[in-house]
Amino acid sequence: MGFFNKKVDVEIVPISGVLRITVRTKPDIFAAVVDVVVMSACVWMVSRSFTSLPRIEQILIALAIGSGVAGIIEVLQHRESVIEFGSEKLMIRRSVMGLMRTSEYAVQKCSELTWREPNDEDRNALECKVGFRTVRFGSGLSEKQAQDILAALQKHFPDVAQKMGVSSGMWKSHVTQLGLS
């Protein structure tokens, strides 16, 4: 996890036949301030000679400034996702800046639920197979938080965990093949 990563709060609550996990990201004000200072310095330096630059360079600079503004918005936005494991379905609800997206999957079709190491390209920490498709969710979770979710599922709903083939994922990094024949 890097210096500018968002802080993530996780709430795990077993209620009425469902294990509800709420994942909330908090805006990173420090990263936003750093972004604004760097953007302001760049805009100030470019603005002195902007009109004398060729049109293509003006367009590229405008696109770079727009990208910087989008980066600031990304750092400041609040995200929330709710993951519900029930006896019949897995429901994943993502909310970004007020826009809601819900995905539901039948537990019988889910398998190989495990945690994975998030990377820069894909920050999701949990994954499962739904048929031939891999579904990733739990954006921003740390390895420990993802393992706590799997442990809570095994503790409170062992039948659902068994149907989904829950694995702690710890075996992935500790297997050594000897290549003996």
Secondary structure as the mmCIF struct_conf table of DSSP 4:
data_model
#
loop_
_struct_conf.conf_type_id
_struct_conf.id
_struct_conf.beg_label_comp_id
_struct_conf.beg_label_asym_id
_struct_conf.beg_label_seq_id
_struct_conf.end_label_comp_id
_struct_conf.end_label_asym_id
_struct_conf.end_label_seq_id
TURN_TY1_P TURN_TY1_P1 PHE A 3 PHE A 4
HELX_LH_PP_P HELX_LH_PP_P1 ASN A 5 LYS A 6
STRN STRN1 LYS A 7 ILE A 15
TURN_TY1_P TURN_TY1_P2 SER A 16 GLY A 17
STRN STRN2 VAL A 18 LYS A 26
HELX_LH_PP_P HELX_LH_PP_P2 PRO A 27 PRO A 27
HELX_RH_AL_P HELX_RH_AL_P1 ILE A 29 SER A 47
TURN_TY1_P TURN_TY1_P3 ARG A 48 ARG A 48
BEND BEND1 SER A 49 SER A 49
HELX_RH_3T_P HELX_RH_3T_P1 PHE A 50 SER A 52
BEND BEND2 LEU A 53 LEU A 53
HELX_RH_AL_P HELX_RH_AL_P2 ARG A 55 LEU A 76
STRN STRN3 ARG A 79 GLY A 86
BEND BEND3 SER A 87 GLU A 88
STRN STRN4 LYS A 89 VAL A 96
TURN_TY1_P TURN_TY1_P4 MET A 97 GLY A 98
STRN STRN5 LEU A 99 ALA A 106
HELX_RH_3T_P HELX_RH_3T_P2 VAL A 107 LYS A 109
STRN STRN6 CYS A 110 TRP A 115
BEND BEND4 ASP A 120 GLU A 121
STRN STRN7 ASN A 124 VAL A 130
TURN_TY1_P TURN_TY1_P5 GLY A 131 PHE A 132
STRN STRN8 ARG A 133 SER A 139
TURN_TY1_P TURN_TY1_P6 GLY A 140 GLY A 140
HELX_RH_AL_P HELX_RH_AL_P3 GLU A 143 HIS A 156
HELX_RH_AL_P HELX_RH_AL_P4 PRO A 158 LYS A 163
TURN_TY1_P TURN_TY1_P7 MET A 164 GLY A 165
STRN STRN9 SER A 167 SER A 167
BEND BEND5 GLY A 169 GLY A 169
HELX_RH_3T_P HELX_RH_3T_P3 MET A 170 SER A 173
BEND BEND6 HIS A 174 HIS A 174
#
